[in-house]
Every structure is written in structure tokens, then in C-alpha cells.
Amino acid sequence: MRPQSVILTFLGDHVYGRGLCVSSRSFIEAFAKVGISEEATRSTLTRMVHRGLLRRQRSGRRMYFGLTPTSTEVLKDGERRIWHSGVVNDADGDRWTLVGFSLPESWQRQRHELRSRLIWAGFGPLQNGLWIAPGEVDAAGVIEDLGANVKVFAAEPRCPTDMHALVGDAYDLAGLGERYRAFLRRWDQADPAPDAPDDLARSLTLLTGWLQIIRTDPRLPLRYLPDDWPAEKAQRVCHTLHERFRPEAARVAERLLDTVPDQTWAER
């Protein structure tokens, strides 16, 4: 697991919405439980500050870290994906969003950034310069500040379009399905993660791995997915285990959390 992903999971489960800043020592103690070294934790905290994902706040001789507007939005998105939107799209409608773009060959950085944002937002490549996503996606935030020539349309499929073939071409269903099955192989058992020191470590590992999967899941319409699609079962396992781990995980987190009030909390 990438240390940044674990830090965001920890903040989302134990700090988000509480108006607190957390000491570096608390992060170090928490992440040692999942095998992340002190050096890796410290360097990741520094990088996250430089990327605008965390802010420093000094109290006495200690340094604390708090959320920024950017990380708050990331955690809000994670909360929505885990607990609210779910992995199954069984909507009756068949609406899609199309994004077409044209970038000069010299704009390699912008091209890579745009494609990364499109994948994050659930788009798959339909053909050169044309991407598709299920539902009606607000693409304004995806394309802003890139200076790209982008066009956005809402669309519905019409005959003779073979949507099963189109979805299979635009998305790596085999790879996504295998990620869900690997999650089930690891967690769908009576005693998952038996070597973890406590339920905080289990909870961090569980949710970090789950978020890494569902953030790559575009939530395609169920009608276009294989009959044995494993996402819904994997989601039930994740939610059940999180509820099972939550009481002890919260107690352990409270014991190791060294916090101060976030001075910017009242401004949000």
C-alpha cells in the first residue's frame, strides 16, 4: 500500500469532520502497525504538504498536520464512493457522457493529465480523442485549467450499436473483476488478516485496498456486466468487516491520537 493512500484512509475514518490537526508521532505509530516505516511516513507527510493535501500547524515544539480544501474534497469523494453511491449501477436509463478532445502532439503533459482525470471520473476510451462514461457526468471539473479543446455531450445508444462490445472495448472488465476477486480471496474468510496487530491495522488495510479498487470502477450499468460480476459481494464483505473492526479500531486510534484544534476549521 502506498503510504499516502493509508494516510488518507486514516484521516477519512478517524479525523475527517472533527476539526483536528494530528501530530506526526500519531501518524508514525498508526502506520507502523501496517509496516510503514517512520522515514516513509515523514517523507510522505512532507510531500502531501507540498501537494496541497495537508497543512502544517505548530503547537509548542510539536508539528501537527491538518486537512486542506483539496484533501477534504478527496475524503468527501471517498466517503461517497464507499458508503453512498455503491458499486452497483442498476439505473433504468441508459444515458452516457461523451467527451471529445484534440490536443497538439507537443502537449504530452496535458494529454497525460487529461487522460488521468478522465479515468478517475469513470471514462473509458471509445476511440482516438473520444471517451465515454456512464450517466451524466459533470465534466467541467475534469477539463478545467488544462487549456484543452474539449467538447462534452450527453448521449443515448441507438441501434445498431452493440453496447456490450463497446463496454468491453472501452473498459478493462477482466482486470477490474480480478481486483474484486482478489479482494474477496483476501478478506472473505473467518479470520482475515490474522497477522495484523489489532483491528486498527485491519481496518486501515481493508479500506485502503477497497478504495484503490472502487476508485478505478466506473460503475458501469449492471446490464452490460458479466452475470458473475463480483463487485456487490465484495462490497458486502467490506462493509461487514469494517463494522466488525470499527469498535476496537476507534479505541486504538483514540489512544494514539495526539491532536490540537484546527485553526482554519471555523473558516470552512
N, C-alpha and C positions, 0 to 999 in steps of 0.2 A: 504493500500500500504506500502511496506517495504521502509523505508527512503533511503536505498542505491539505490533502483530502481528509486526513484524520483530524487535523486541527479544525477544519470547517465542520466536520461531524460533531466533534466535542462541543464547539461553540453553539451549534444548532440545537443540540439536545440538552445542554446544561446552562447556557448563558444567554442565548437569544431571547429578547423581550424582557430582560431583567434589569437593564441599565447598569451593567457592571463592566469593569475592566479587570483582567486576570493577570496575575504575576507570571513571569517567565518560569519560576520554580514550579508552579502548579502544572503548567504545560509539560515540563520535563518529567515530573513524577507520573502524570497520566500516561504519557506516551512511552515511557519505559515499560509499561505493562504490556504494550503490543510490540516491543522490540525495536523501538526507535530511539537512537542514541541521543544524549544531551547535545552533542555537537550538531547533529542533524536538526534537532528541534530548534536550537538557537539560530542556525543559519536560515531555516525556513521562516521563522518569525521575522527575521530581518528582510528577507525577500518579499514577504507579504506586506510589510510596511512600504517598501519601495514600489510595490504594485498597487498600492492604494486599498488593499484588503484589510489592513489593520492600522491602527494609530497608536503611538506611544503616549503614555501618561505617567509622569513620575510622581511618586508619593514617598517622601522621605528619601531614603537611599535606594529604594526599590523601583524597578521599572515594571509597569503594567501595560497591558495591551487591550484595546477596545475595538469594537466594530466601527466600520466606516459606512457611509451610504452604499458603497459598492458591495461590500460583504453582506450588509443587511439584505440587499436585493437577492444575492446569491442564496442566502439562507432561507429567505422567503420562498424563492423558487423551489429549493429542496423540500421545504415543508409541504408545499402544494403538490409536488410530484409524489412524495411518499404517502401522504395521508389523505389527500383530497381528490386529485384527478384520477388516480389509479392507473393500472397498466392495461385495462381492457377498454377498447373503444367500440361500444355496441350501438352507436348512434344510428338512427334510421336513415338519415340523409347521407348523401354521397357527394359532399362538397369538398373541393380541393383548392389550394392556393398555388398559383404558378408564379415563379419569379424568373424573369429573363434578364441577362446582363451581358454587357460587352465591355471588356477591358483591354487596353493596349497590352501587347506581349511584354512590354518593359515593366508593367505593374505587377511583378511577381509577388511582392509582399501583400499588396491589396487583394490580389486574387486568392492567395492562401488564407488571408484573414476572412474574406467574404465566404469562402467555402466552409471554413471552420464554424463561422456563425450560422450558416445555413444548416449544417449538420446538427448543431446544438439546438436549433429551432425546429428540428424534425423534418427537414427537407432531404430529398434524395435526388440524384441526377437523372433527369429524364432523357436528355440528350445534350450535346455541347451547348453550354450557355443557358440551359433551361432546366430549372429544378422544380420539384413538386412536393407538397406537404399535405397531409390530411387535414380537413377542417378549414376554417377561415383564420389564417394566421396574420397577426399584425406585424407586417414586415418592416415597418418604419424603423424600429429599434435595431433591426438586423443590419440595415444598409446605411444607417446614418453615419456621418463623418468619414465615409470611405471615398467620397467623390466619384463614385461609380455611376455609369449609365445603366440604371436598373428600372425594369418595368414589372409591375405586380398586377395579377389578375385573379379573380375568383372564378372557378370553373366547375362544371359537372361533366362526367364521362358520357359519351354517346356512342352508339354502335357505328362502326364495327370494332371499337376499342376493346381489347382484351385486358381488363384491369388486373386479373391475376398475373398475367405475363408481365404487365407494366410494373406492378409492385415488385415482382421477383427480380426484374432487371434493375430497378432503381434502389432497392434496399438489399442488404446482406441478411436475409432472413435466416439462413443456415447459421451464420456466425452469431446473430442475436439469440436464436433459440438455444444454441450450445452454451452461451453465457448463462441463461436461465437454468439450464440443466446442470451446469457445473455448480451453480449456487445451491440447487436442491441436493446434489450429491454431498455437498459440504455441510449443509445445515439441516436437512430433513432427516434427522435421526434423534434418538432418545437423549443422547449426551453430546451435543455439538460442542466443538472447540474444547475438549477435555483438558488440554494443556494450558489454557488461559488461567491467569492467577485469580481472577474474580469476574463478576458479571459486568463491571465497567469495561474491562478489556473485551469481553464477548460482545457487548453492545456496540462498542466502537468499531470492531471488526465487521460485525454484521451490517450495520448501517452504512459504513463506508463502502463495503463491497456492493451493497444493494444500490446505493446512489450511482456508483460507477456504471451499473447496468442500465438503470432506468433513464439516466441522462443520455444514453445512446438509443433509447427506444422511442421511435416517432409516434407511437400509439396508433398504428395502422388499423383501419376498420377490421373488425373480427371476421367479417365475411371473406376477406382476402387472405386470411392466415390459415396455416395447416390445422387440421382437426385436433391434433395432439399438441397444440401450442401450450408451452409450459408456464407462461407468464403469470396466469391467475393463481395457480397452485404455489408458485414461488412467492408471490405477494402474500398469500395467506400464511405461509411459513414465516416470512419476515415479520409480519405484524404480530403473530402469536409469540414468537421468540422475544421480540422487543418488549412485549408486555410482561413476559416471564422474567427477563433480565432487569426490567426497569427499577423495581424497588431497591435491590442491592446496588445497582449502578448509581442511582441517585444518592444513596447513603455514602458510597465511596467517594463520589465526586464532591459532595459537600465537605467531607473530611479533608480533602486535599486542596480545595479551592481557597486561595488567598486572593481576595478581591477588594476593590475600592469602588465607590460610585463613579460612573462615567460622567465626566464634567460636561459632555456635549449632549447627554441624554435629553435634557429639557428642551433642547433646540430642535429635536426631531418630531 
